[in-house]
């Protein structure tokens, strides 16, 4: 991939995760705001719309993004979202959403395996064939035999292993997150729902062994079967009331 195409791909990647700072810097470097992916015809505006980044859609339009550009399937950016605020910006109608028809020939590396392969000192992007294989087969180690086995995965879902920190039951459960909704709020909601704890009791989410998740970008960088712990606040009973215990679960 030549330098121009590489920068254009980085530009679309930044739109996908809502990184306005990178978008602005690449535009200053002369990147074509309406550049399209050679395999599916998606632009940065398509990605911002699909991922629900309304402020980014507004930013791109203000910088000259062409909302009339279509993908190889003939889709406008406004057809890739069901969010009313984005439809208002793009002029589309919610009843014309075609979000179920947006399957890509491949799942981009910045959706399947964030962070991006274009960071400082990083290797070149995988070939499309290798990337497609990584979507269909996730290699995981069998801890008893020490061998590698292939597990079929749904490329639309991120599978995570979660548990409550320092609980008597140390087993993990597996949860699934929609890759189009990889937000910190959705992670907390799903974990609390599956582990049956109140979201108000969650102090932090730890990516093992020792990293705290704080924002949407942290969640987007997670990979399949990542182990997470919910650090929650214990409550003790005093009389007829429940009050926070002095000792927290860390």
C-alpha positions, 0 to 999 in steps of 0.5 A: 500500500503506497503512502497516499492509500495508507493515509486514506485508510488511516483516515477511514479508520479514525472515522470508525472510532470517532477520532476527530483529532486524527481526522483533522491532522490527516486533512491538514496533510492533504488526505482526500475527505471523500476517498473510498475503500477499493473493496467496498466503496466506503468513505469516512462519512459512511463509517462515522454514520455507521458507528453512530458518531454524530459529532464526527458526521457534522465535522466531516460535512463541515470540512466538505464531505460529500453525502451523495457518495455511494458504496459499491452497493449503492448506499449513501451514508445516511442509509447506514444508521437508524439514529435520528440526529445523523439522519437530520444531518445527512437528510435521510429518512429513518424508514430507508435504513439498510443497516442489514445490507452492509456486510463487507467483503472483509471485516476491516482490521480496525474493527476486528483487531484494534488498535490500528496496524498503522501506529508508530513502529507497527507492521504492515496491514495483514493481507485480505486473505489472512484477515478473512481467515482471522475472522473465521478462526480464532486460535486459542490454547488448550491449557490441558494439552498445550495444543492450539485449537481453532474456535469458530467465531461470529465476526459481528460479536466480541467475546469476553470473559468476565467475573467479579474481582475477589469473589468466592466463585473465581470462574469466568462467564463469557459475554458477547458484545456487538462490534458496532456497539463497543462502548464503555457504557454498553460493556458495563451494562452487559457485564452487570446484566450477566453477573447480576450486579447493580451498575451503581456498585461498579467501581472500575473494570480491570483488564487483566492483569492490571489495566483499568478500562475507562473509555470507549476507545479502551473497549474498542481495543479489546480482543476476543476472550480477553479476561476482565474483572468488575471491581465492586463495592461491598455492602454491609448491613447495619441495623435495617440499612445497607451501607458501603463497607470500608473494605472494597473489592480490589 
